[in-house]
Amino acid sequence: MSSRKGVPAMDTLPEYFPYKDGGCDVSPSCLRCPLPQCKYDADASGNRDWLARVRRSDRDRQVLQAWRRERPSVLELARRFRISQRTVHRILAKGDEDGASAA
């Protein structure tokens, strides 16, 4: 397969393309990433912010667990998790809604 002078061939074999595996903030290498899909890919419903939702959900769960175990103040939770006091209040209110029947 040849290319015109000065123009690279567009259909070269993938093994000859210089892919860069630079990773991201989740993993230093794409090939060793622990995520089930790339953070830049859209989820099944087409949303591209799926990773942020997963991280928020995990954080919210940790806040609720800490609050249920230790009963710290809202200010202490806000500082520990580096979120606003208002966010702590929202998490606790949502946890009451979700956990009222489970508790």
BAPA-830290 format. One record per atom (N, C-alpha, C): chain; atom name; x, y, z. Coordinates in pm, whole numbers, plus 50000, padded with zeros to 5 digits. Example, Ala and Ser with C-alpha at 12.3 -4.5 7.8 and 13.67 -1.06 7.14 Angstrom:
BEGIN
site cadena:A&atomo:N&east:51319&north:49431&up:50780 .
site cadena:A&atomo:CA&east:51230&north:49550&up:50780 .
site cadena:A&atomo:C&east:51320&north:49670&up:50780 .
site cadena:A&atomo:N&east:51285&north:49775&up:50708 .
site cadena:A&atomo:CA&east:51367&north:49894&up:50714 .
site cadena:A&atomo:C&east:51290&north:50003&up:50787 .
END
This chain:
BEGIN
site cadena:A&atomo:N&east:50085&north:49884&up:50000 .
site cadena:A&atomo:CA&east:50000&north:50000&up:50000 .
site cadena:A&atomo:C&east:50090&north:50123&up:50000 .
site cadena:A&atomo:N&east:50062&north:50210&up:49911 .
site cadena:A&atomo:CA&east:50145&north:50328&up:49902 .
site cadena:A&atomo:C&east:50059&north:50453&up:49916 .
site cadena:A&atomo:N&east:50125&north:50560&up:49947 .
site cadena:A&atomo:CA&east:50053&north:50686&up:49959 .
site cadena:A&atomo:C&east:50107&north:50783&up:49857 .
site cadena:A&atomo:N&east:50025&north:50883&up:49829 .
site cadena:A&atomo:CA&east:50074&north:50985&up:49738 .
site cadena:A&atomo:C&east:50184&north:51062&up:49806 .
site cadena:A&atomo:N&east:50261&north:51126&up:49732 .
site cadena:A&atomo:CA&east:50376&north:51197&up:49786 .
site cadena:A&atomo:C&east:50333&north:51300&up:49890 .
site cadena:A&atomo:N&east:50381&north:51280&up:50015 .
site cadena:A&atomo:CA&east:50354&north:51374&up:50122 .
site cadena:A&atomo:C&east:50219&north:51357&up:50190 .
site cadena:A&atomo:N&east:50135&north:51263&up:50140 .
site cadena:A&atomo:CA&east:50004&north:51240&up:50202 .
site cadena:A&atomo:C&east:50003&north:51099&up:50259 .
site cadena:A&atomo:N&east:49979&north:51087&up:50390 .
site cadena:A&atomo:CA&east:49982&north:50953&up:50450 .
site cadena:A&atomo:C&east:49864&north:50868&up:50402 .
site cadena:A&atomo:N&east:49886&north:50739&up:50397 .
site cadena:A&atomo:CA&east:49780&north:50647&up:50359 .
site cadena:A&atomo:C&east:49677&north:50642&up:50472 .
site cadena:A&atomo:N&east:49548&north:50655&up:50439 .
site cadena:A&atomo:CA&east:49444&north:50661&up:50539 .
site cadena:A&atomo:C&east:49399&north:50522&up:50586 .
site cadena:A&atomo:N&east:49428&north:50420&up:50509 .
site cadena:A&atomo:CA&east:49382&north:50287&up:50546 .
site cadena:A&atomo:C&east:49498&north:50193&up:50582 .
site cadena:A&atomo:N&east:49592&north:50244&up:50659 .
site cadena:A&atomo:CA&east:49703&north:50159&up:50701 .
site cadena:A&atomo:C&east:49654&north:50060&up:50805 .
site cadena:A&atomo:N&east:49726&north:49953&up:50823 .
site cadena:A&atomo:CA&east:49690&north:49853&up:50922 .
site cadena:A&atomo:C&east:49702&north:49912&up:51062 .
site cadena:A&atomo:N&east:49612&north:49874&up:51154 .
site cadena:A&atomo:CA&east:49614&north:49931&up:51289 .
site cadena:A&atomo:C&east:49745&north:49907&up:51363 .
site cadena:A&atomo:N&east:49808&north:49793&up:51339 .
site cadena:A&atomo:CA&east:49933&north:49765&up:51410 .
site cadena:A&atomo:C&east:50047&north:49858&up:51368 .
site cadena:A&atomo:N&east:50030&north:49929&up:51258 .
site cadena:A&atomo:CA&east:50132&north:50024&up:51215 .
site cadena:A&atomo:C&east:50097&north:50168&up:51251 .
site cadena:A&atomo:N&east:49982&north:50188&up:51311 .
site cadena:A&atomo:CA&east:49943&north:50323&up:51352 .
site cadena:A&atomo:C&east:50000&north:50351&up:51491 .
site cadena:A&atomo:N&east:50062&north:50466&up:51510 .
site cadena:A&atomo:CA&east:50126&north:50494&up:51640 .
site cadena:A&atomo:C&east:50026&north:50539&up:51747 .
site cadena:A&atomo:N&east:49950&north:50444&up:51802 .
site cadena:A&atomo:CA&east:49854&north:50478&up:51907 .
site cadena:A&atomo:C&east:49929&north:50519&up:52033 .
site cadena:A&atomo:N&east:49872&north:50617&up:52101 .
site cadena:A&atomo:CA&east:49931&north:50662&up:52227 .
site cadena:A&atomo:C&east:49841&north:50615&up:52341 .
site cadena:A&atomo:N&east:49895&north:50537&up:52431 .
site cadena:A&atomo:CA&east:49820&north:50489&up:52547 .
site cadena:A&atomo:C&east:49857&north:50575&up:52667 .
site cadena:A&atomo:N&east:49803&north:50697&up:52668 .
site cadena:A&atomo:CA&east:49838&north:50792&up:52773 .
site cadena:A&atomo:C&east:49749&north:50785&up:52895 .
site cadena:A&atomo:N&east:49644&north:50705&up:52889 .
site cadena:A&atomo:CA&east:49555&north:50693&up:53003 .
site cadena:A&atomo:C&east:49479&north:50821&up:53031 .
site cadena:A&atomo:N&east:49439&north:50837&up:53158 .
site cadena:A&atomo:CA&east:49364&north:50955&up:53201 .
site cadena:A&atomo:C&east:49380&north:50968&up:53352 .
site cadena:A&atomo:N&east:49291&north:51044&up:53416 .
site cadena:A&atomo:CA&east:49302&north:51060&up:53561 .
site cadena:A&atomo:C&east:49259&north:50935&up:53637 .
site cadena:A&atomo:N&east:49194&north:50840&up:53570 .
site cadena:A&atomo:CA&east:49151&north:50717&up:53634 .
site cadena:A&atomo:C&east:49262&north:50613&up:53633 .
site cadena:A&atomo:N&east:49333&north:50603&up:53522 .
site cadena:A&atomo:CA&east:49437&north:50502&up:53506 .
site cadena:A&atomo:C&east:49548&north:50557&up:53416 .
site cadena:A&atomo:N&east:49673&north:50524&up:53447 .
site cadena:A&atomo:CA&east:49782&north:50573&up:53362 .
site cadena:A&atomo:C&east:49788&north:50505&up:53225 .
site cadena:A&atomo:N&east:49714&north:50395&up:53209 .
site cadena:A&atomo:CA&east:49715&north:50323&up:53082 .
site cadena:A&atomo:C&east:49575&north:50276&up:53048 .
site cadena:A&atomo:N&east:49532&north:50300&up:52926 .
site cadena:A&atomo:CA&east:49399&north:50256&up:52882 .
site cadena:A&atomo:C&east:49387&north:50104&up:52887 .
site cadena:A&atomo:N&east:49494&north:50035&up:52853 .
site cadena:A&atomo:CA&east:49489&north:49890&up:52847 .
site cadena:A&atomo:C&east:49480&north:49825&up:52984 .
site cadena:A&atomo:N&east:49512&north:49898&up:53091 .
site cadena:A&atomo:CA&east:49504&north:49844&up:53227 .
site cadena:A&atomo:C&east:49400&north:49918&up:53311 .
site cadena:A&atomo:N&east:49305&north:49981&up:53248 .
site cadena:A&atomo:CA&east:49205&north:50060&up:53318 .
site cadena:A&atomo:C&east:49104&north:49970&up:53390 .
site cadena:A&atomo:N&east:49067&north:50003&up:53515 .
site cadena:A&atomo:CA&east:48972&north:49920&up:53590 .
site cadena:A&atomo:C&east:48826&north:49947&up:53554 .
site cadena:A&atomo:N&east:48798&north:50053&up:53479 .
site cadena:A&atomo:CA&east:48659&north:50086&up:53447 .
site cadena:A&atomo:C&east:48601&north:49988&up:53347 .
site cadena:A&atomo:N&east:48470&north:49965&up:53354 .
site cadena:A&atomo:CA&east:48406&north:49872&up:53260 .
site cadena:A&atomo:C&east:48399&north:49928&up:53118 .
site cadena:A&atomo:N&east:48406&north:50059&up:53104 .
site cadena:A&atomo:CA&east:48410&north:50125&up:52973 .
site cadena:A&atomo:C&east:48490&north:50253&up:52989 .
site cadena:A&atomo:N&east:48532&north:50309&up:52879 .
site cadena:A&atomo:CA&east:48612&north:50431&up:52882 .
site cadena:A&atomo:C&east:48529&north:50546&up:52939 .
site cadena:A&atomo:N&east:48591&north:50628&up:53023 .
site cadena:A&atomo:CA&east:48519&north:50740&up:53083 .
site cadena:A&atomo:C&east:48474&north:50842&up:52979 .
site cadena:A&atomo:N&east:48536&north:50840&up:52863 .
site cadena:A&atomo:CA&east:48498&north:50933&up:52756 .
site cadena:A&atomo:C&east:48385&north:50880&up:52669 .
site cadena:A&atomo:N&east:48352&north:50752&up:52683 .
site cadena:A&atomo:CA&east:48243&north:50694&up:52604 .
site cadena:A&atomo:C&east:48109&north:50723&up:52669 .
site cadena:A&atomo:N&east:48005&north:50726&up:52590 .
site cadena:A&atomo:CA&east:47870&north:50745&up:52640 .
site cadena:A&atomo:C&east:47818&north:50612&up:52695 .
site cadena:A&atomo:N&east:47729&north:50619&up:52795 .
site cadena:A&atomo:CA&east:47667&north:50498&up:52846 .
site cadena:A&atomo:C&east:47555&north:50454&up:52751 .
site cadena:A&atomo:N&east:47481&north:50353&up:52790 .
site cadena:A&atomo:CA&east:47378&north:50296&up:52701 .
site cadena:A&atomo:C&east:47271&north:50398&up:52663 .
site cadena:A&atomo:N&east:47245&north:50493&up:52751 .
site cadena:A&atomo:CA&east:47141&north:50593&up:52720 .
site cadena:A&atomo:C&east:47197&north:50715&up:52648 .
site cadena:A&atomo:N&east:47326&north:50715&up:52617 .
site cadena:A&atomo:CA&east:47386&north:50824&up:52542 .
site cadena:A&atomo:C&east:47446&north:50934&up:52628 .
site cadena:A&atomo:N&east:47439&north:50920&up:52760 .
site cadena:A&atomo:CA&east:47497&north:51020&up:52850 .
site cadena:A&atomo:C&east:47648&north:51002&up:52862 .
site cadena:A&atomo:N&east:47718&north:51112&up:52856 .
site cadena:A&atomo:CA&east:47863&north:51105&up:52867 .
site cadena:A&atomo:C&east:47912&north:51135&up:53009 .
site cadena:A&atomo:N&east:47823&north:51166&up:53100 .
site cadena:A&atomo:CA&east:47865&north:51198&up:53236 .
site cadena:A&atomo:C&east:47843&north:51082&up:53332 .
site cadena:A&atomo:N&east:47843&north:50959&up:53283 .
site cadena:A&atomo:CA&east:47816&north:50843&up:53365 .
site cadena:A&atomo:C&east:47919&north:50827&up:53477 .
site cadena:A&atomo:N&east:48044&north:50856&up:53451 .
site cadena:A&atomo:CA&east:48147&north:50839&up:53553 .
site cadena:A&atomo:C&east:48127&north:50939&up:53667 .
site cadena:A&atomo:N&east:48090&north:51061&up:53635 .
site cadena:A&atomo:CA&east:48063&north:51160&up:53740 .
site cadena:A&atomo:C&east:47946&north:51115&up:53826 .
site cadena:A&atomo:N&east:47843&north:51059&up:53764 .
site cadena:A&atomo:CA&east:47728&north:51009&up:53841 .
site cadena:A&atomo:C&east:47769&north:50895&up:53933 .
site cadena:A&atomo:N&east:47852&north:50805&up:53884 .
site cadena:A&atomo:CA&east:47899&north:50693&up:53965 .
site cadena:A&atomo:C&east:47981&north:50744&up:54083 .
site cadena:A&atomo:N&east:48070&north:50839&up:54055 .
site cadena:A&atomo:CA&east:48152&north:50895&up:54164 .
site cadena:A&atomo:C&east:48067&north:50967&up:54268 .
site cadena:A&atomo:N&east:47969&north:51046&up:54223 .
site cadena:A&atomo:CA&east:47878&north:51114&up:54317 .
site cadena:A&atomo:C&east:47801&north:51014&up:54400 .
site cadena:A&atomo:N&east:47754&north:50910&up:54336 .
site cadena:A&atomo:CA&east:47678&north:50808&up:54406 .
site cadena:A&atomo:C&east:47763&north:50740&up:54513 .
site cadena:A&atomo:N&east:47887&north:50707&up:54479 .
site cadena:A&atomo:CA&east:47979&north:50648&up:54576 .
site cadena:A&atomo:C&east:48006&north:50743&up:54692 .
site cadena:A&atomo:N&east:48029&north:50870&up:54660 .
site cadena:A&atomo:CA&east:48053&north:50970&up:54764 .
site cadena:A&atomo:C&east:47932&north:50984&up:54854 .
site cadena:A&atomo:N&east:47814&north:50991&up:54795 .
site cadena:A&atomo:CA&east:47693&north:51005&up:54874 .
site cadena:A&atomo:C&east:47675&north:50886&up:54968 .
site cadena:A&atomo:N&east:47703&north:50767&up:54919 .
site cadena:A&atomo:CA&east:47693&north:50647&up:55002 .
site cadena:A&atomo:C&east:47790&north:50655&up:55119 .
site cadena:A&atomo:N&east:47913&north:50701&up:55094 .
site cadena:A&atomo:CA&east:48012&north:50714&up:55200 .
site cadena:A&atomo:C&east:47970&north:50818&up:55303 .
site cadena:A&atomo:N&east:47912&north:50929&up:55258 .
site cadena:A&atomo:CA&east:47865&north:51032&up:55350 .
site cadena:A&atomo:C&east:47756&north:50975&up:55440 .
site cadena:A&atomo:N&east:47660&north:50904&up:55380 .
site cadena:A&atomo:CA&east:47552&north:50845&up:55459 .
site cadena:A&atomo:C&east:47604&north:50742&up:55558 .
site cadena:A&atomo:N&east:47699&north:50660&up:55516 .
site cadena:A&atomo:CA&east:47755&north:50560&up:55607 .
site cadena:A&atomo:C&east:47825&north:50627&up:55724 .
site cadena:A&atomo:N&east:47904&north:50730&up:55696 .
site cadena:A&atomo:CA&east:47974&north:50802&up:55803 .
site cadena:A&atomo:C&east:47875&north:50867&up:55898 .
site cadena:A&atomo:N&east:47769&north:50925&up:55844 .
site cadena:A&atomo:CA&east:47669&north:50991&up:55927 .
site cadena:A&atomo:C&east:47595&north:50890&up:56016 .
site cadena:A&atomo:N&east:47561&north:50774&up:55958 .
site cadena:A&atomo:CA&east:47489&north:50672&up:56035 .
site cadena:A&atomo:C&east:47576&north:50608&up:56143 .
site cadena:A&atomo:N&east:47704&north:50590&up:56115 .
site cadena:A&atomo:CA&east:47795&north:50528&up:56212 .
site cadena:A&atomo:C&east:47835&north:50623&up:56324 .
site cadena:A&atomo:N&east:47877&north:50744&up:56285 .
site cadena:A&atomo:CA&east:47942&north:50835&up:56380 .
site cadena:A&atomo:C&east:47855&north:50952&up:56424 .
site cadena:A&atomo:N&east:47754&north:50988&up:56346 .
site cadena:A&atomo:CA&east:47670&north:51105&up:56370 .
site cadena:A&atomo:C&east:47752&north:51235&up:56386 .
site cadena:A&atomo:N&east:47846&north:51260&up:56294 .
site cadena:A&atomo:CA&east:47921&north:51386&up:56300 .
site cadena:A&atomo:C&east:47832&north:51502&up:56258 .
site cadena:A&atomo:N&east:47878&north:51621&up:56280 .
site cadena:A&atomo:CA&east:47802&north:51739&up:56238 .
site cadena:A&atomo:C&east:47807&north:51753&up:56086 .
site cadena:A&atomo:N&east:47714&north:51830&up:56034 .
site cadena:A&atomo:CA&east:47711&north:51857&up:55891 .
site cadena:A&atomo:C&east:47840&north:51925&up:55847 .
site cadena:A&atomo:N&east:47888&north:52017&up:55929 .
site cadena:A&atomo:CA&east:48012&north:52088&up:55898 .
site cadena:A&atomo:C&east:48129&north:51990&up:55890 .
site cadena:A&atomo:N&east:48134&north:51896&up:55984 .
site cadena:A&atomo:CA&east:48244&north:51799&up:55983 .
site cadena:A&atomo:C&east:48238&north:51710&up:55858 .
site cadena:A&atomo:N&east:48119&north:51668&up:55821 .
site cadena:A&atomo:CA&east:48104&north:51588&up:55699 .
site cadena:A&atomo:C&east:48145&north:51668&up:55576 .
site cadena:A&atomo:N&east:48103&north:51793&up:55572 .
site cadena:A&atomo:CA&east:48138&north:51879&up:55458 .
site cadena:A&atomo:C&east:48289&north:51893&up:55446 .
site cadena:A&atomo:N&east:48355&north:51912&up:55555 .
site cadena:A&atomo:CA&east:48502&north:51926&up:55550 .
site cadena:A&atomo:C&east:48569&north:51794&up:55513 .
site cadena:A&atomo:N&east:48522&north:51686&up:55571 .
site cadena:A&atomo:CA&east:48584&north:51555&up:55546 .
site cadena:A&atomo:C&east:48574&north:51516&up:55399 .
site cadena:A&atomo:N&east:48458&north:51542&up:55338 .
site cadena:A&atomo:CA&east:48437&north:51500&up:55199 .
site cadena:A&atomo:C&east:48458&north:51613&up:55099 .
site cadena:A&atomo:N&east:48498&north:51729&up:55148 .
site cadena:A&atomo:CA&east:48527&north:51846&up:55065 .
site cadena:A&atomo:C&east:48408&north:51884&up:54976 .
site cadena:A&atomo:N&east:48293&north:51894&up:55041 .
site cadena:A&atomo:CA&east:48172&north:51936&up:54974 .
site cadena:A&atomo:C&east:48107&north:52044&up:55059 .
site cadena:A&atomo:N&east:48007&north:52111&up:55005 .
site cadena:A&atomo:CA&east:47941&north:52218&up:55080 .
site cadena:A&atomo:C&east:47845&north:52158&up:55184 .
site cadena:A&atomo:N&east:47813&north:52239&up:55282 .
site cadena:A&atomo:CA&east:47717&north:52195&up:55383 .
site cadena:A&atomo:C&east:47581&north:52169&up:55319 .
site cadena:A&atomo:N&east:47545&north:52250&up:55222 .
site cadena:A&atomo:CA&east:47418&north:52232&up:55152 .
site cadena:A&atomo:C&east:47415&north:52097&up:55082 .
site cadena:A&atomo:N&east:47528&north:52056&up:55023 .
site cadena:A&atomo:CA&east:47534&north:51925&up:54958 .
site cadena:A&atomo:C&east:47516&north:51814&up:55060 .
site cadena:A&atomo:N&east:47575&north:51831&up:55179 .
site cadena:A&atomo:CA&east:47557&north:51731&up:55285 .
site cadena:A&atomo:C&east:47409&north:51721&up:55320 .
site cadena:A&atomo:N&east:47343&north:51834&up:55335 .
site cadena:A&atomo:CA&east:47200&north:51833&up:55367 .
site cadena:A&atomo:C&east:47120&north:51761&up:55258 .
site cadena:A&atomo:N&east:47154&north:51784&up:55133 .
site cadena:A&atomo:CA&east:47083&north:51717&up:55022 .
site cadena:A&atomo:C&east:47105&north:51566&up:55028 .
site cadena:A&atomo:N&east:47228&north:51525&up:55055 .
site cadena:A&atomo:CA&east:47260&north:51381&up:55063 .
site cadena:A&atomo:C&east:47183&north:51317&up:55177 .
site cadena:A&atomo:N&east:47183&north:51382&up:55293 .
site cadena:A&atomo:CA&east:47113&north:51326&up:55409 .
site cadena:A&atomo:C&east:46962&north:51321&up:55384 .
site cadena:A&atomo:N&east:46906&north:51422&up:55321 .
site cadena:A&atomo:CA&east:46763&north:51422&up:55291 .
site cadena:A&atomo:C&east:46728&north:51311&up:55193 .
site cadena:A&atomo:N&east:46810&north:51294&up:55091 .
site cadena:A&atomo:CA&east:46785&north:51187&up:54993 .
site cadena:A&atomo:C&east:46804&north:51051&up:55059 .
site cadena:A&atomo:N&east:46901&north:51040&up:55148 .
site cadena:A&atomo:CA&east:46922&north:50915&up:55221 .
site cadena:A&atomo:C&east:46805&north:50880&up:55309 .
site cadena:A&atomo:N&east:46742&north:50981&up:55369 .
site cadena:A&atomo:CA&east:46622&north:50957&up:55450 .
site cadena:A&atomo:C&east:46509&north:50904&up:55361 .
site cadena:A&atomo:N&east:46495&north:50963&up:55243 .
site cadena:A&atomo:CA&east:46390&north:50918&up:55149 .
site cadena:A&atomo:C&east:46416&north:50773&up:55105 .
site cadena:A&atomo:N&east:46541&north:50746&up:55067 .
site cadena:A&atomo:CA&east:46576&north:50614&up:55015 .
site cadena:A&atomo:C&east:46585&north:50509&up:55127 .
site cadena:A&atomo:N&east:46633&north:50550&up:55242 .
site cadena:A&atomo:CA&east:46660&north:50454&up:55348 .
site cadena:A&atomo:C&east:46552&north:50441&up:55452 .
site cadena:A&atomo:N&east:46444&north:50516&up:55442 .
site cadena:A&atomo:CA&east:46339&north:50513&up:55544 .
site cadena:A&atomo:C&east:46278&north:50373&up:55555 .
site cadena:A&atomo:N&east:46256&north:50309&up:55441 .
site cadena:A&atomo:CA&east:46197&north:50177&up:55446 .
site cadena:A&atomo:C&east:46300&north:50070&up:55475 .
site cadena:A&atomo:N&east:46429&north:50098&up:55444 .
site cadena:A&atomo:CA&east:46534&north:49999&up:55465 .
site cadena:A&atomo:C&east:46585&north:50000&up:55608 .
site cadena:A&atomo:N&east:46567&north:50111&up:55679 .
site cadena:A&atomo:CA&east:46622&north:50122&up:55815 .
site cadena:A&atomo:C&east:46536&north:50052&up:55917 .
END
